[in-house]
Structures are given as structure tokens and as C-alpha cells.
Amino acid sequence: MSKYAEVRGNHFDDIEQVQMIDAWLTDDDNEEGSVIAKVHLDTKTVDYIDPDARYDEYAQEVINEVLENGYVLTE
């Protein structure tokens, strides 16, 4: 069971040069997502903003896809 209702890895931050992993806790369209992790594609390292993302199966699935492919086109 995931803490997150939705996790996306399809936003690259040009300023920080990292792939952002965004998540939403509910399916509410009015909920604002938050960054739960940042993936450094050049070094293949992950900075966890939300410590729970390190162990969340859904978050790890998206993070691993980003690490493998460099991005996630669709969710």
C-alpha cells in the first residue's frame, strides 16, 4: 500500500538540473502536489525530500524508472 495516490517523474528542473519526483496524497484535483525526491541524472543519485519516499513501493517504482530511462513520459 502506497502513501501516495499518484506519483509522477515527468518534470525536469532546468535550473537545478534534476528530474523532479512529484506526488499527491489524494485523488482530489484541487490538491497541490509536492516534490518528494530529486533525481540527479548525471550521477544517478536521489535526494529524498520526503523520507517516506525511500521505502514507498509506488515512489520507488517511478524513481527507478527515471533512473533507468532518464525520465517518465506518462503516468
Stockholm file with secondary structure:
# STOCKHOLM 1.0

chainA/1-75         MSKYAEVRGNHFDDIEQVQMIDAWLTDDDNEEGSVIAKVHLDTKTVDYIDPDARYDEYAQEVINEVLENGYVLTE
#=GR chainA/1-75 SS CCSCSEEEEEEEETTTTEEEEEEESSSCTTCCCEEEEEEETTTTEEEESSGGGGTCHHHHHHHHHHHHHSCCCCC
#=GC SS_cons        CCSCSEEEEEEEETTTTEEEEEEESSSCTTCCCEEEEEEETTTTEEEESSGGGGTCHHHHHHHHHHHHHSCCCCC
//
